[in-house]
Amino acid sequence: MPLSADPPAVIAIAANLAQVRRLAAFLKEFRARESVDDLAAFDLEMALVEAANNVAEHGYANSGQGEMTLEVVAEADALRLVLSDGGAPVPDGYFTQCRMVDPEATHGRGCNIIQACVDQIDYVSADGINRLTLVKRLQS
């Protein structure tokens, strides 16, 4: 069933780890309204939470300062998430040059998790705004 053509849903939160759960809840509400299947929803939530945690932890250095915004867009056969923030940008090539991480490591898995969960990743940093776009194609 095609998704609705409603305008994007948007939420802004403080850029801290405690607020990331609000993004996950927002996505859950959206996906329930759009009848997105459970597996796709799980993958999107995992990628979103990983990316948002990285924004809070690395982009804003756990300062609790700043904001991040999530835009959720229903397309004909996909969901598009756009996570924007004004924190420090990720290093060039971060999303295209993931590396193997020791299974015992406590950090460094973010890129791999995000790549495994979505079908398309686009990252742009310009004029002090970082914009990460994650696309998950949906089964019809």
Contact map, one row per residue, 1 for C-alpha under 8 A:
11100000000000000000000000000000000000000000000000000000000000000000000000000000000000000000000000000000000000000000000000000000000000000001
11110000000000000000000000000000000000000000000000000000000000000000000000111000000000000000000000000000000000000000000000000000000000000001
11111000000000000000000000000000010000000000000000000000000000000000000001111100000000000000000000000000000000000000000000000000000000000000
01111100000000000000000000000000010000000000000000000000000000000000000001110000000000000000000000000000000000000000000000000000000000000000
00111110000000000000000000000000000000000000000000000000000000000000000001110000000000000000000000000000000000000000000000000000000000000000
00011111000000000000000000000000000000000000000000000000000000000000000001000000000000000000000000000000000000000000000000000000000000000000
00001111100000000000000000000000000000000000000000000000000000000000000010000000000000000000000000000000000000000000000000000000000000000000
00000111110000000000000000000000000000000000000000000000000000000000001111000000000000000000000000000000000000000000000000000000000000000000
00000011111000000000000000000100000000000000000000000000000000000000001110000000000000000000000000000000000000000000000000000000000000000000
00000001111100000000000000000000000000000000000000000000000000000000111100000000000000000000000000000000000000000000000000000000000000000000
00000000111110000000001001000000000000000000000000000000000000000000111000000000000000000000000000000000000000000000000000000000000000000000
00000000011111000000000000000000000000000000000000000000000000000011110000000000000000000000000000000000000000000000000000000000000000000000
00000000001111100011011000000000000000000000000000000000000000000011100000000000000000000000000000000000000000000000000000000000000000000000
00000000000111110010000000000000000000000000000000000000000000011111000000000000000000000000000000000000000000000000000000000000000000000000
00000000000011111011000000000000000000000000000000000011000100011111000000000000000000000000000000000000000000000000000000000000000000000000
00000000000001111111000000000000000000000000000000001001100001111000000000000000000000000000000000000000000000000000000000000000000000000000
00000000000000111111100000000000000000000000000000011001100001000000000000000000000000000000000000000000000000000000000000000000000000000000
00000000000000011111100000000000000000000000000000000000000000000000000000000000000000000000000000000000000000000000000000000000000000000000
00000000000011111111111000000000000000000000000000000000000000000000000000000000000000000000000000000000000000000000000000000000000000000000
00000000000010111111111100000000000000000000000010011000000000000000000000000000000000000000000000000000000000000000000000000000000000000000
00000000000000001111111110000000000000000000000010000000000000000000000000000000000000000000000000000000000000000000000000000000000000000000
00000000000010000011111111000000000000000000000000000000000000000000000000000000000000000000000000000000000000000000000000000000000000000000
00000000001010000011111111100000000000000000000110000000000000000000010000000000000000000000000000000000000000000000000000000000000000000000
00000000000000000001111111110000000000000000100110000000000000000000000000000000000000000000000000000000000000000000000000000000000000000000
00000000000000000000111111111000000000000000000000000000000000000000000000000000000000000000000000000000000000000000000000000000000000000000
00000000001000000000011111111100000000000000000000000000000000000000000000000000000000000000000000000000000000000000000000000000000000000000
00000000000000000000001111111110000000000000100000000000000000000000000100000000000000000000000000000000000000000000000000000000000000000000
00000000000000000000000111111111000000001000100000000000000000000000000000000000000000000000000000000000000000000000000000000000000000000000
00000000000000000000000011111111100000000000000000000000000000000000000000000000000000000000000000000000000000000000000000000000000000000000
00000000100000000000000001111111110000000000000000000000000000000000000100000000000000000000000000000000000000000000000000000000000000000000
00000000000000000000000000111111111100001000000000000000000000000000000000000000000000000000000000000000000000000000000000000000000000000000
00000000000000000000000000011111111100000000000000000000000000000000000000000000000000000000000000000000000000000000000000000000000000000000
00000000000000000000000000001111111000000000000000000000000000000000000000000000000000000000000000000000000000000000000000000000000000000000
00110000000000000000000000000111111100000000000000000000000000000000000000000000000000000000000000000000000000000000000000000000000000000000
00000000000000000000000000000011111110000000000000000000000000000000000000000000000000000000000000000000000000000000000000000000000000000000
00000000000000000000000000000011011111011000000000000000000000000000000000000000000000000000000000000000000000000000000000000000000000000100
00000000000000000000000000000000001111111000000000000000000000000000000000000000000000000000000000000000000000000000000000000000000000000100
00000000000000000000000000000000000111111100000000000000000000000000000000000000000000000000000000000000000000000000000000000000000000000000
00000000000000000000000000000000000011111110000000000000000000000000000000000000000000000000000000000000000000000000000000000000000000000000
00000000000000000000000000000000000111111111000000000000000000000000000000000000000000000000000000000000000000000000000000000000000000010100
00000000000000000000000000010010000111111111100000000000000000000000000000000000000000000000000000000000000000000000000000000000000000000000
00000000000000000000000000000000000001111111110000000000000000000000000000000000000000000000000000000000000000000000000000000000000000000000
00000000000000000000000000000000000000111111111000000000000000000000000000000000000000000000000000000000000000000000110000000000000000000000
00000000000000000000000000000000000000011111111100000000000000000000000000000000000000000000000000000000000000000000110000000000000000010000
00000000000000000000000100110000000000001111111110000000000000000000000000000000000000000000000000000000000000000000000000000000000000000000
00000000000000000000000000000000000000000111111111000000000000000000000000000000000000000000000000000000000000001100100000000000000000000000
00000000000000000000000000000000000000000011111111100000000000000000000000000000000000000000000000000000000000001110110000000000000000000000
00000000000000000000001100000000000000000001111111110000000000000000000000000000100000000000000000000000000000000100000000000000000000000000
00000000000000000001101100000000000000000000111111111000000000000000000000000000000000000000000000000000000000000000000000000000000000000000
00000000000000000000000000000000000000000000011111111100000000000000000000000000000000000000000000000000000001001100000000000000000000000000
00000000000000000000000000000000000000000000001111111110000000000000000000000000000000000000000000000000000001000100000000000000000000000000
00000000000000001001000000000000000000000000000111111111000000000001000000000000001000000000000000000000000000000000000000000000000000000000
00000000000000011001000000000000000000000000000011111111100000000000000000000000000000000000000000000000000000000000000000000000000000000000
00000000000000000000000000000000000000000000000001111111111000000000000000000000000000000000000000000000000001000000000000000000000000000000
00000000000000100000000000000000000000000000000000111111111100000001000000000000000010100000000000000000000000000000000000000000000000000000
00000000000000111000000000000000000000000000000000011111111111110000000000000000000000000000000000000000000000000000000000000000000000000000
00000000000000011000000000000000000000000000000000001111111111000000000000000000000000000000000000000000000000000000000000000000000000000000
00000000000000000000000000000000000000000000000000000111111111000000000000000000000000010000000000000000000000000000000000000000000000000000
00000000000000000000000000000000000000000000000000000111111110000000000000000000000001111100000000000000000000000000000000000000000000000000
00000000000000100000000000000000000000000000000000000011111111111100000000000000000000110000000000000000000000000000000000000000000000000000
00000000000000000000000000000000000000000000000000000001111111100000000000000000000000000000000000000000000000000000000000000000000000000000
00000000000000011000000000000000000000000000000000000001110111111000000000000000000000000000000000000000000000000000000000000000000000000000
00000000000000010000000000000000000000000000000000000001000111111000000000000000000000000000000000000000000000000000000000000000000000000000
00000000000001110000000000000000000000000000000000000001000101111100000000000000000000000000000000000000000000000000000000000000000000000000
00000000000001110000000000000000000000000000000000000000000101111110000000000000000000000000000000000000000000000000000000000000000000000000
00000000000001100000000000000000000000000000000000000000000100011111000000000000000011100000000000000000000000000000000000000000000000000000
00000000000111100000000000000000000000000000000000000000000000001111100000000000000011000000000000000000000000000000000000000000000000000000
00000000000111100000000000000000000000000000000000010010000000000111110000000000001111000000000000000000000000000000000000000000000000000000
00000000011110000000000000000000000000000000000000000000000000000011111000000000011110000000000000000000000000000000000000000000000000000000
00000000011100000000001000000000000000000000000000000000000000000001111100000000111100000000000000000000000000000000000000000000000000000000
00000001111000000000000000000000000000000000000000000000000000000000111110000000111000000000000000000000000000000000000000000000000000000000
00000001110000000000000000100100000000000000000000000000000000000000011111000011110000000000000000000000000000000000000000000000000000000000
00000011100000000000000000000000000000000000000000000000000000000000001111100011100000000000000000000000000000000000000000000000000000000000
00111101000000000000000000000000000000000000000000000000000000000000000111111111000000000000000000000000000000000000000000000000000000000000
01111000000000000000000000000000000000000000000000000000000000000000000011111111000000000000000000000000000000000000000000000000000000000000
01111000000000000000000000000000000000000000000000000000000000000000000001111100000000000000000000000000000000000000000000000000000000000000
01100000000000000000000000000000000000000000000000000000000000000000000001111110000000000000000000000000000000000000000000000000000000001111
00100000000000000000000000000000000000000000000000000000000000000000000001111111000000000000000000000000000000000000000000000000000000111100
00000000000000000000000000000000000000000000000000000000000000000000000111101111100000000000000000000000000000000000000000000000000000111100
00000000000000000000000000000000000000000000000000000000000000000000000111100111110000000000000000000000000000000000000000000000000011110000
00000000000000000000000000000000000000000000000100000000000000000000011110000011111000000000000000000000000000000000000000000000000111100000
00000000000000000000000000000000000000000000000000000000000000000000111100000001111100000000000000000000000000000000000000000000001111000000
00000000000000000000000000000000000000000000000000010000000000000001111000000000111110000000000000000000000000000000000000000000001110000000
00000000000000000000000000000000000000000000000000000000000000000001110000000000011111000000000000000000000000000000000000000000111100000000
00000000000000000000000000000000000000000000000000000010000000000111100000000000001111100000000000000000000000000000000000000000111000000000
00000000000000000000000000000000000000000000000000000000001000000111000000000000000111110000000000000000000000000000000000000001110000000000
00000000000000000000000000000000000000000000000000000010001100000100000000000000000011111000000000000000000000000000000000000001110000000000
00000000000000000000000000000000000000000000000000000000011100000000000000000000000001111100000000000000000000000000000000000000000000000000
00000000000000000000000000000000000000000000000000000000001000000000000000000000000000111110000000000000000000000000000000001000010000000000
00000000000000000000000000000000000000000000000000000000001000000000000000000000000000011111010000000000000000000000000000000000000000000000
00000000000000000000000000000000000000000000000000000000000000000000000000000000000000001111110000000000000000000000000000000000000000000000
00000000000000000000000000000000000000000000000000000000000000000000000000000000000000000111110000000000000000000000000000000000000000000000
00000000000000000000000000000000000000000000000000000000000000000000000000000000000000000011111110000000000000000000000000000000000000000000
00000000000000000000000000000000000000000000000000000000000000000000000000000000000000000111111111000000000000100000000000000000000000000000
00000000000000000000000000000000000000000000000000000000000000000000000000000000000000000000111111000000000000100010000010100000000000000000
00000000000000000000000000000000000000000000000000000000000000000000000000000000000000000000111111000000000000000000000000000000000000000000
00000000000000000000000000000000000000000000000000000000000000000000000000000000000000000000111111100000000000000000000000000000000000000000
00000000000000000000000000000000000000000000000000000000000000000000000000000000000000000000011111110000000000110000000000000000000000000000
00000000000000000000000000000000000000000000000000000000000000000000000000000000000000000000000011111000000000010000000000000000000000000000
00000000000000000000000000000000000000000000000000000000000000000000000000000000000000000000000001111100000000000000000000000000000000000000
00000000000000000000000000000000000000000000000000000000000000000000000000000000000000000000000000111110100110000000000000000000000000000000
00000000000000000000000000000000000000000000000000000000000000000000000000000000000000000000000000011111100000000000000000000000000000000000
00000000000000000000000000000000000000000000000000000000000000000000000000000000000000000000000000001111100000000000000000000000000000000000
00000000000000000000000000000000000000000000000000000000000000000000000000000000000000000000000000000111110000000000000000000000000000000000
00000000000000000000000000000000000000000000000000000000000000000000000000000000000000000000000000001111111100000000000000000000000000000000
00000000000000000000000000000000000000000000000000000000000000000000000000000000000000000000000000000001111100000000000000000000000000000000
00000000000000000000000000000000000000000000000000000000000000000000000000000000000000000000000000000000111111000000000000000000000000000000
00000000000000000000000000000000000000000000000000000000000000000000000000000000000000000000000000001000111111100000000000000000000000000000
00000000000000000000000000000000000000000000000000000000000000000000000000000000000000000000000000001000001111111000000000000000000000000000
00000000000000000000000000000000000000000000000001100100000000000000000000000000000000000000000000000000001111111100000000000000000000000000
00000000000000000000000000000000000000000000000000000000000000000000000000000000000000000000011001000000000111111110000000000000000000000000
00000000000000000000000000000000000000000000000000000000000000000000000000000000000000000000000001100000000011111111000000000000000000000000
00000000000000000000000000000000000000000000011001000000000000000000000000000000000000000000000000000000000011111111100000000000000000000000
00000000000000000000000000000000000000000000011101100000000000000000000000000000000000000000000000000000000001111111110000000000000000000000
00000000000000000000000000000000000000000000001000000000000000000000000000000000000000000000001000000000000000111111111110000000000000000000
00000000000000000000000000000000000000000000000000000000000000000000000000000000000000000000000000000000000000011111110000000000000000000000
00000000000000000000000000000000000000000011011000000000000000000000000000000000000000000000000000000000000000001111111000000000000000010000
00000000000000000000000000000000000000000011001000000000000000000000000000000000000000000000000000000000000000000111111110000000000001111000
00000000000000000000000000000000000000000000000000000000000000000000000000000000000000000000000000000000000000000010111110000000000001111000
00000000000000000000000000000000000000000000000000000000000000000000000000000000000000000000000000000000000000000010011111000000000011110000
00000000000000000000000000000000000000000000000000000000000000000000000000000000000000000000001000000000000000000010011111100000000111100000
00000000000000000000000000000000000000000000000000000000000000000000000000000000000000000000000000000000000000000000000111110000000111000000
00000000000000000000000000000000000000000000000000000000000000000000000000000000000000000000001000000000000000000000000011111000011110000000
00000000000000000000000000000000000000000000000000000000000000000000000000000000000000000000000000000000000000000000000001111100011100000000
00000000000000000000000000000000000000000000000000000000000000000000000000000000000000001000000000000000000000000000000000111111111000000000
00000000000000000000000000000000000000000000000000000000000000000000000000000000000000000000000000000000000000000000000000011111110000000000
00000000000000000000000000000000000000000000000000000000000000000000000000000000000000000000000000000000000000000000000000001111100000000000
00000000000000000000000000000000000000000000000000000000000000000000000000000000000001100000000000000000000000000000000000001111110000000000
00000000000000000000000000000000000000000000000000000000000000000000000000000000000111100000000000000000000000000000000000001111111000000000
00000000000000000000000000000000000000000000000000000000000000000000000000000000000111101000000000000000000000000000000000111101111100000000
00000000000000000000000000000000000000000000000000000000000000000000000000000000011110000000000000000000000000000000000000111000111110000000
00000000000000000000000000000000000000000000000000000000000000000000000000000000111100000000000000000000000000000000000011110000011111000000
00000000000000000000000000000000000000000000000000000000000000000000000000000001111000000000000000000000000000000000000111100000001111100000
00000000000000000000000000000000000000000000000000000000000000000000000000000001110000000000000000000000000000000000011111000000000111110000
00000000000000000000000000000000000000000000000000000000000000000000000000000111100000000000000000000000000000000000011110000000000011111000
00000000000000000000000000000000000000010001000000000000000000000000000000000111000000000000000000000000000000000000111100000000000001111100
00000000000000000000000000000000000000000000000000000000000000000000000000001110000000000000000000000000000000000000011000000000000000111110
00000000000000000000000000000000000110010000000000000000000000000000000000001110000000000000000000000000000000000000000000000000000000011111
00000000000000000000000000000000000000000000000000000000000000000000000000001000000000000000000000000000000000000000000000000000000000001111
11000000000000000000000000000000000000000000000000000000000000000000000000001000000000000000000000000000000000000000000000000000000000000111
